[in-house]
Amino acid sequence: MESKSEEESDSIDRVALDKRNADLGLLLRRARESQDRTQDACAQYLGTSRQRYAKFEAGTIPIPMVEYEAMLLYLEIPLSKVWPELLRTASPRCVLPVTLEPGQTVVVVLQTE
């Protein structure tokens, strides 16, 4: 079995990271819509622009975990309801970015069976 080069591994992680961003954004959008909230209202709650918030939902930029959890609280969606869905839809190896504070991001790799 041939091992993957470091460059190939990085590109696979980028694909997984992009998928995670899209999955998180979709869950966020569904939660917002289920509460009949607007992107403007959610952005205002987070103290950010509607454009930035829309990028979170679109998955084009990663949402910092603190802001994601704040939105789930704002939308009255328990974390226990969200994370099982993420794990159920996860690929066997998925990458989840967690922003601790601006400029400080760690990557959590989840391995599912």
C-alpha positions as CSV (number, residue, x, y, z in Angstrom):
1,M,0.0,0.0,0.0
2,E,1.4,3.3,-1.0
3,S,1.5,6.1,1.6
4,K,0.3,9.6,0.7
5,S,2.7,12.5,0.5
6,E,2.3,15.3,2.9
7,E,1.0,17.5,0.1
8,E,-1.7,15.0,-0.7
9,S,-2.7,14.7,2.9
10,D,-3.0,18.5,3.2
11,S,-5.3,18.6,0.2
12,I,-7.5,15.9,1.6
13,D,-7.7,17.8,4.9
14,R,-8.7,20.9,3.0
15,V,-11.5,19.1,1.3
16,A,-12.7,17.7,4.7
17,L,-12.4,21.1,6.2
18,D,-14.4,22.7,3.5
19,K,-17.1,20.0,3.9
20,R,-17.2,20.6,7.7
21,N,-17.7,24.4,7.1
22,A,-20.5,23.7,4.7
23,D,-22.1,21.2,7.1
24,L,-21.9,23.6,10.0
25,G,-23.3,26.4,7.9
26,L,-26.2,24.3,6.7
27,L,-27.1,23.3,10.3
28,L,-26.9,26.9,11.3
29,R,-29.2,28.1,8.5
30,R,-31.7,25.3,9.2
31,A,-31.7,26.3,12.9
32,R,-32.2,30.0,12.1
33,E,-35.0,29.3,9.6
34,S,-36.8,27.0,12.1
35,Q,-36.9,29.9,14.6
36,D,-38.0,32.4,11.8
37,R,-35.0,34.6,12.4
38,T,-33.2,36.7,9.8
39,Q,-29.5,36.7,8.9
40,D,-29.6,40.4,10.0
41,A,-30.9,39.5,13.5
42,C,-28.3,36.7,13.9
43,A,-25.5,39.0,12.7
44,Q,-26.6,41.7,15.1
45,Y,-26.7,39.2,18.0
46,L,-23.1,38.2,17.2
47,G,-22.0,41.8,16.7
48,T,-20.9,41.2,13.1
49,S,-22.1,42.1,9.7
50,R,-24.8,40.3,7.8
51,Q,-22.3,39.6,5.0
52,R,-19.9,37.9,7.4
53,Y,-22.8,35.9,9.0
54,A,-24.0,34.9,5.5
55,K,-20.5,33.5,4.8
56,F,-20.8,31.3,7.9
57,E,-24.0,29.9,6.6
58,A,-22.6,29.4,3.1
59,G,-19.6,27.6,4.5
60,T,-17.2,29.9,2.7
61,I,-15.5,30.9,5.9
62,P,-15.2,28.9,9.1
63,I,-17.4,30.0,12.0
64,P,-15.5,30.3,15.3
65,M,-16.9,27.6,17.7
66,V,-17.7,30.3,20.3
67,E,-19.9,32.1,17.8
68,Y,-21.4,28.8,16.6
69,E,-22.4,27.9,20.1
70,A,-23.7,31.4,20.8
71,M,-25.9,31.1,17.8
72,L,-27.2,27.7,18.9
73,L,-28.1,29.3,22.3
74,Y,-29.7,32.3,20.6
75,L,-31.8,29.9,18.4
76,E,-32.6,27.7,21.3
77,I,-31.0,24.6,19.8
78,P,-29.4,22.3,22.3
79,L,-25.8,21.2,21.5
80,S,-26.9,17.6,22.1
81,K,-29.3,17.9,19.1
82,V,-26.7,19.3,16.8
83,W,-23.5,17.3,17.4
84,P,-25.1,13.8,16.9
85,E,-26.3,15.0,13.5
86,L,-22.8,16.2,12.6
87,L,-21.3,12.9,13.6
88,R,-24.0,10.9,11.8
89,T,-23.3,12.8,8.5
90,A,-19.5,12.9,9.0
91,S,-17.2,11.1,6.7
92,P,-15.0,8.4,8.3
93,R,-12.4,11.0,8.9
94,C,-13.5,14.6,9.3
95,V,-11.7,17.8,10.3
96,L,-13.4,20.4,12.5
97,P,-11.8,23.8,12.9
98,V,-12.1,25.3,16.4
99,T,-11.2,28.9,16.7
100,L,-10.2,29.6,20.3
101,E,-9.8,33.3,19.8
102,P,-8.9,35.5,16.7
103,G,-5.8,34.2,15.1
104,Q,-5.7,31.0,17.2
105,T,-7.3,28.0,15.6
106,V,-6.9,24.4,16.3
107,V,-8.1,21.5,14.2
108,V,-9.9,18.6,15.7
109,V,-9.9,15.4,13.7
110,L,-12.9,13.1,14.3
111,Q,-12.5,9.5,13.4
112,T,-15.8,7.6,13.1
113,E,-16.4,4.0,12.5
